[in-house]
Amino acid sequence: MVPATAYSPSAEDLDIELTQIVSEQEPVKLSRLRITNRGSVARRLRLYSYVEWVLGNNRAKTSPYIKTWYVPEANALMASNPYSVDSFERTSFLAVNAKCSSYTAARDEFLGAVGDSFNPESVIAGAGLSKSVESAGDPCAALAVDLSIGPGQTSETLLLLGDVDKAELAEPLIHRLAEAGFDAEMEKTRAQWDAFLGTLQVETPDEGFNRMVNTWLPYQNLACRIRARSAFYQASGAFGFRDQLQDTLALMLQDPSLARAQILNAASRQFPEGDVQHWWLPKTGAGVRTLISDDVPGSATARRPTSRRPATAPFSMSRSPS
């Protein structure tokens, strides 16, 4: 089982296949685009790749402060938010394993005055981009690559969207993944998930039930609730005291070490008074201390928390008025 997403449209004698995975170890999303020309004449195409930078929790707040630059050796547009309190050194990038014919960091230029992400005016016009890294306070990353595909030929392009701790780490990572290729990263991903999901396999007359139990549910739990800690309206990456304890219980047969690690993690957020941090961010420890009963029923509601902190490294904390 490989947790990949694939899109396979066909149009005008072109078979298109876009396959997307997340690297097994690196903070990068890989997208492989294959275009096969089934026609009798050569085709010249312009491929655009586009992302809108947030680099914070609210695009409207962060967009005026995002710094963008282009690295020609990596065919990559970079972005950072030097005004972020916690992540001012982090750098995000959009890169391609082919020479860019043009690029822009300005969202307005790519989308146009009346266009949107579904109908960008630059794409509709087939236009080249300005090669400017000035965003005018509305940043994006848009790369254009020109392709020529002969009859019966297949073109393959690799796109990389990632984020690293410091700017100097971005270019070596891009080169390493581009040289290794998509298939190498796909095989690592396949091996990782086969090992995790292969520990429990049920067989019933209901194939849909088998797929849910054997593959889909444990995959969703680990990827979404344990690793990303993001679901529904929760998108901060914070730990919830009850949430991940509960989620790891469902994965005891796949990997009991997940539950052990989360028990120790949650124990570090307890207070002598018997209450806990309801949620907290993993690097800074920032979060909230409340009397919400679903954390530790029967104890947190009995006493009002004091200002003491758990026995961990210093962190910022707010407390609800209730």
N, C-alpha and C positions, 0 to 999 in steps of 0.2 A: 504494500500500500504506500503510495506517495501522496502526501498532502499538497498537491499542485492544483492550480486552476488553469484550465485551458479553454480558449475560444477558437472556433474553427469556422469562420464564414468563408463564402466563396462569392466572387462577383467578377464579371467581365473577363473570364478566362484566367482569373487569379484565385488560387487556393491559399488562404491565409490561416496561419496557426500561431496563436500567441499563448505561450505557456509561462506561468509565473510560480516561483517558489521563494521561500525564505531560506537563506543560508543556514546550515546546521550550526555553525559556530560564530559567524560574523554578523554584525548588525546591518545586513544588506538584503534587499529584495531584488531578485534577479528575474528579468523578463526576456524570454527568447522569442523573437519574431521570425517566423519562416514564411516566405512568400514564394510560391511556385507558379511559374508562368506556363499555363496550359495552352496558350495561343500559338500562332504561327509567326508572330512578329515580336521583336524586342520591345520591352516596356521600360519607360523611364518614370520613376516614381520619386516623390519627396516624402520622406518619413519624418513626422514630428513627434517629439516626446515632450510632455508638459506636466509640471507639478506646481502647486501653489504653496508657498512656504508659510508656516505658522510659527514654529520655533518658540512656543509658549502655550498658554491655555486659551488665548483669544486673538484671532488674526487681526481684528480691528485695532487692538492695543499694541501688538508687536510689529505690525507691518512697517510703520514709519522708521523703525530702528534696525531693521535687518540689513546686514552688509552682504553684498554679493560680489563675486569675482569669477573669472574664467581661467581655467588651467588648460592650455592647449595641448600639453604633453599627455594629459589624461582624457581629453575630449570631454571635459566636465565643467559644469557650473556649480560653484560652491556657495554656501550661505551660512551665516552665523548671526547670533543675536548678542552683541557685546554688552548690551544693557540688561541681560538676564542676570538675576542675582545668583542663581544656582548653576546655570549652564552657559556662562559667558564664553567659555573656551570651546564648547562643542561646535562641531561643523557638520553640516549636512551636504549631500552632493547628489547630483543627477549626472550620470555619465553614460557614454555609449562606446562600443568597441570599434568605432569607425570614425573617420574624420568628419567633423561637422562642417557642413557648407555654410551654416549661419546659426546664430543663437540670439537670445535676448533675455534680459532679467526683468523686463517691464511687462506686467500683466496686461496693461491697457494696450500695448503694442500687439501682443499676440491675439487677444480676444477681439480687439477692435471696439469702436464706440458703441455698437449695438449688438455685438456678438456675445456668446457665452461659451462655456466649456463644451457644449454639445455642437455648437456651430461657430468655431473661432474664425474670424474674418481672414486671418493669415492662411489658414488651411483651405478655406473656400477659394481664396484667390490663388493658392499655390505659391504664395510670395516668399521670397527670402526674408530673413530677419536682419536687424540692424547691426548685430555684433556688439551691442552695447550692454554694459553691466550696470547702467544707471536704472534704478527701479522707479524713481519718482514717488517713493513712499508706498508703492503697491507692487511688491516683489513677486516674482515667479522664477521658474527655470524652464525655458523652452529651447530645445535643440532640434535642428533640422539636418537631416542626412539625405543625400541624393543617391538613389539606387538605379542601377541599370541591370535588367534581368532578361537574358536571351530566351528564345523559345525552348521550353522543356527544362530550363534551369531553375534552381532554387536559391534564393538569397536568404542568408541567416544573419540576424543582427541581435546583439546582446545589450540590454539596457540595465543599468545598475542604479538603484536608489538606496542611499545609505546614510548613516550618521555615526560619527566617531568622536572620541573624547577631545582630540585636538586636531587642528587643521593639518599638521604635518603627517598625520596618520592616514589621511584620505587618499592621497595619490598612490602610495605603495599598495594599499588595499585594492584600489581599482585595478592596478596593473596585475596584481596577483590573481584576482578572480577572472579578469579578462584572459590571461594567459592559460589558466587552468581550464576554462571553458564551462559552459552550462552543464554538460553531461556529467562532469566530475562532481559538481555540487549537487546535482540531482541524485547521484549514486550515494553520496554521503547522507542525504536526506532520507532516501529510501531505506538504507541500512538502519538509521536511527529509529525510524518509525516502525519498521518490521520488528526490531528488538523489543520495543515498548509494547506494541499491540499484540505481538505473538504470544505473550504470556497467558492470555485468556482468549479462548475461542469456543463459542457455542455453536451447535448445529441443530436446527429445528426445521420443521417443514415450511416455516415462514422465512423466506430469503430476506425480506425487508427487516424483520426482527433481528436476524443474524447480523446484517450489516450495521444496524444501529448499535447493538451490544458489542460486537467485535471491533468495530472501526470508528464509527462516527461519534458516539458519545464520549468514549475515553479521549479521542483526539481533540474534540471541542473542549473538554474539561481541562486537559493539560495546556493546550495552546492558549485558550482564552482566559480561564479562571486562575491558573497557576503561573504561567509565564507572563502573559500580557497584563493580567489582572484588569481586564477591561470587558465590560458587558453592559448592555442596555444603556442607561444614562451615566454609568461610571466609566470614565475614560482617563483617570489620572495616573494609573499604575500603582495606586496605593494598596497596601495590605489592609484587609478588614479583619478584626480580631476573630469573629465567628466565621467569616466567609471562607477563607482559605483552609481553616481547620475542617470545616464541613466538606469542602470540595476535595481535599486529599483523602477523606474516608472512602470516597468512591473509587479511588485508585490504589487501594491497599494490595490488590492482587497483581496489578501491573508493576508498582514500585513503592514498597512500604517506606523507603527512605524519604519520600516526599512528605509523608505524614510526620515522621520524626523531626525533620528539619523545620516544619511549620509549628510543631509543638514547642520547640526551643525558641523559635522566632516569636511566637505569641507570648511565651513565658517572660520574655525580656520586656514586654510592654505592660506588665502588671504592677500595681501599686500596693503598698502595705495595707491600705485600707480595704482591699478586696476588689476594687474596681480596676478598669483597664483603659488603655487608649482604644477608642472605638475603631479608628483607622489611622494609619501613619504612612508616610513616604519612606521608602527603604534607605535612601542615602542620607537625608537630613534628619529623619525621625519626626519631622513636622507632621502634626495631625490634630485630632481633637480628643479630649477626655470628657466623657459624658456619663450620664446615669442610664443610658439605654439598656433595657433589661435583657435583650437577646444576646449580649456578650456573656454575662455570667449571671443567669437567673438566680434570684434568691439572695444575692450578696451585694451587687452593685446598687440595688434599690434601697438597701438598708441604711447606708451612710452616705453623706455628701462628701465627695473627694476633697482632699486638701491640696496644697500646692506642691507636694512631694513628687519626685519624678522616679521612673523605674531605673534600675541599676544598669544604665547603658551610657553610651557617649552622649554629650549634651545635645539637645534638640530644642527647636521652638515648638510651642504648644499653645493651643487656645482651649478654652473651656466653655461649654454651653451654659447659659444662665439658669437652666432648669436643674 
